[in-house]
Amino acid sequence: MAKKQQATGTFILGKSMDDIREAYFNGKVDKLCADILAAGTVAPEGLQELTKALEGMKAEEDALRASLTAKMGPTLFPGVDSKPPTIGQLKRNMSDEELEAYAKWCSERDYCVRETRKIIKETAKSAMTVPKLDTAKLMNGAHAITGFLLYLTEDKNEKKTRLAERIINIIDEYGVSRREAQDRAEVTQEYLDYENAKDLELVANAFVMNAKKEFSGAGAY
């Protein structure tokens, strides 16, 4: 029958306070627990005493770290008890004027995206159904898309930021690595929106370049 260990005097579960302190501050609490379990069944009152002792040691350590950090700066303990800032801490709230300007930009952005897609689709359809494209119409479309490109780039950048926010949220919520979060983010709407915006910008630039080649010989562009 396994011997039941008790908390007696300055010993807790068969371990002296010196043993417990050495294990805690040397990062060997796992071994301490293994030794205790190997020696016999752990009594509830012994577990309570051990928990109280370790909590006291942690409070000592936290107080010392806080005191030294206050005097010497957080770089004294890099990576210890530090958490990266949350999205809420990184982002600032927009003023009413900024919100109004952002809403206006969204409306203009949506128009530019919609018209760019329309021009590209109509040109592709014409290329498949008529012997020769209407050069004037093609030139006008290229000029229009050139004007839309700034909004297309800004739209891509905004969606890239939204995707980054989603990746950070996955890391914070599920505690996975950045690589794992990026893999999982590929099934989200934010990833799809960003990829579509990036591809639209590429296609729009290609449209303008092809139009330049078409008209460069005639000097019409």
LINZIDA-V283720 format. One record per pair of residues at least 24 apart in sequence whose C-alpha atoms are under 10 Angstrom apart, sorted by sequence separation. I is the first residue (numbers start at 1). J is the second residue. D is the distance in Angstrom with one decimal. If there is no record, write none. Layout:
[[I:J:D] [I:J:D]]
//
This chain:
[[12:36:9.6] [13:37:9.3] [166:190:7.3] [167:191:9.6] [14:39:8.4] [29:54:9.3] [116:141:8.4] [119:144:8.8] [120:145:9.2] [163:188:8.7] [165:190:9.2] [166:191:8.8] [13:39:9.0] [14:40:9.8] [115:141:9.5] [116:142:9.5] [119:145:8.2] [163:189:8.7] [164:190:8.8] [13:40:9.1] [162:189:9.9] [163:190:5.1] [164:191:9.2] [13:41:9.5] [116:144:8.0] [117:145:9.5] [162:190:6.3] [163:191:5.8] [13:42:7.2] [24:53:10.0] [25:54:10.0] [115:144:8.7] [116:145:6.0] [161:190:9.3] [162:191:8.6] [163:192:9.1] [13:43:8.0] [20:50:8.4] [24:54:7.3] [115:145:8.3] [116:146:9.6] [160:190:8.2] [163:193:8.6] [5:36:8.4] [23:54:9.9] [116:147:10.0] [159:190:6.9] [160:191:8.1] [162:193:9.2] [163:194:7.1] [5:37:9.3] [13:45:9.3] [14:46:9.3] [21:53:8.7] [25:57:8.2] [112:144:9.1] [113:145:9.4] [116:148:7.3] [159:191:8.2] [162:194:8.2] [163:195:9.9] [12:45:9.5] [13:46:5.7] [17:50:9.5] [20:53:8.2] [21:54:8.1] [24:57:7.6] [25:58:9.0] [112:145:8.1] [115:148:8.6] [116:149:9.0] [159:192:9.4] [160:193:8.7] [161:194:8.9] [5:39:7.9] [12:46:6.2] [13:47:7.7] [20:54:7.9] [24:58:8.5] [159:193:6.6] [160:194:5.7] [4:39:8.6] [5:40:6.3] [6:41:9.4] [7:42:9.8] [11:46:9.6] [12:47:8.4] [15:50:9.5] [112:147:8.7] [113:148:7.7] [159:194:4.9] [160:195:8.7] [2:38:9.8] [3:39:7.5] [4:40:5.7] [5:41:6.4] [6:42:7.6] [7:43:8.3] [12:48:9.6] [13:49:8.6] [17:53:8.3] [21:57:7.3] [25:61:8.5] [112:148:5.4] [113:149:9.1] [116:152:9.0] [158:194:8.4] [159:195:8.7] [2:39:8.3] [3:40:5.0] [4:41:4.9] [5:42:5.7] [6:43:6.0] [7:44:9.6] [12:49:6.7] [13:50:7.7] [17:54:10.0] [20:57:9.4] [111:148:9.1] [112:149:8.3] [156:193:8.6] [157:194:8.2] [159:196:9.6] [160:197:9.1] [2:40:5.4] [3:41:6.3] [4:42:6.2] [5:43:6.0] [6:44:8.6] [7:45:6.9] [8:46:8.5] [11:49:9.7] [12:50:6.3] [112:150:9.4] [113:151:7.8] [155:193:9.7] [156:194:6.1] [159:197:7.5] [160:198:9.0] [1:40:9.2] [2:41:6.3] [3:42:8.9] [4:43:6.2] [5:44:9.5] [6:45:7.2] [7:46:4.8] [11:50:9.6] [109:148:8.4] [112:151:6.7] [113:152:6.6] [155:194:8.6] [156:195:8.3] [158:197:9.6] [159:198:9.0] [1:41:9.7] [2:42:9.9] [3:43:9.9] [5:45:9.5] [6:46:5.4] [7:47:8.3] [108:148:9.5] [111:151:9.5] [112:152:7.3] [156:196:8.5] [157:197:8.7] [5:46:7.2] [6:47:8.9] [7:48:9.1] [8:49:9.8] [12:53:9.0] [109:150:9.2] [110:151:8.8] [156:197:5.0] [157:198:8.7] [4:46:9.7] [5:47:9.7] [7:49:6.9] [109:151:5.5] [110:152:9.3] [113:155:8.7] [155:197:6.8] [156:198:5.6] [6:49:9.6] [7:50:8.4] [108:151:7.9] [109:152:7.2] [112:155:9.9] [154:197:9.6] [155:198:8.7] [156:199:9.1] [109:153:9.9] [153:197:8.2] [156:200:8.8] [106:151:9.4] [109:154:8.4] [110:155:9.0] [152:197:7.2] [153:198:8.0] [156:201:7.7] [105:151:8.6] [109:155:7.0] [152:198:8.4] [155:201:9.2] [153:200:9.4] [154:201:9.9] [152:200:7.6] [153:201:6.5] [105:154:9.8] [106:155:8.8] [152:201:5.8] [153:202:9.7] [105:155:9.8] [151:201:9.5] [152:202:9.6] [149:200:9.8] [150:201:9.5] [149:201:7.1] [152:204:8.7] [148:201:9.7] [149:202:9.9] [149:204:7.4] [145:201:9.9] [148:204:8.9] [149:205:7.8] [146:204:8.1] [145:204:6.7] [146:205:7.9] [149:208:9.9] [145:205:8.2] [146:207:9.4] [142:204:8.6] [145:207:8.3] [146:208:6.8] [142:205:9.2] [145:208:7.2] [146:209:10.0] [142:206:9.9] [144:208:9.4] [142:207:6.8] [143:208:7.7] [141:207:8.9] [142:208:5.1] [141:208:8.5] [142:209:8.5] [142:210:8.9] [143:211:9.2] [138:207:9.4] [139:208:8.8] [142:211:6.3] [138:208:9.5] [141:211:8.9] [142:212:8.3] [140:211:9.7] [138:210:10.0] [139:211:6.6] [138:211:7.0] [139:212:8.5] [139:214:9.1] [135:211:9.0] [138:214:9.3] [139:215:8.0] [87:164:9.9] [138:215:9.6] [87:165:7.0] [143:221:9.2] [86:165:9.8] [87:166:9.7] [135:214:8.5] [136:215:9.9] [142:221:9.6] [120:200:9.7] [135:215:8.3] [87:168:7.6] [139:220:8.6] [86:168:8.3] [87:169:8.0] [139:221:7.5] [86:169:8.7] [117:200:7.9] [120:203:8.4] [113:197:8.8] [116:200:8.4] [120:204:7.7] [123:207:9.6] [136:220:9.5] [87:172:9.7] [116:201:9.5] [119:204:9.6] [135:220:9.6] [86:172:8.2] [117:203:9.6] [113:200:8.3] [116:203:9.7] [117:204:8.6] [120:207:7.6] [84:172:9.5] [113:201:9.4] [116:204:7.3] [119:207:9.7]]
//
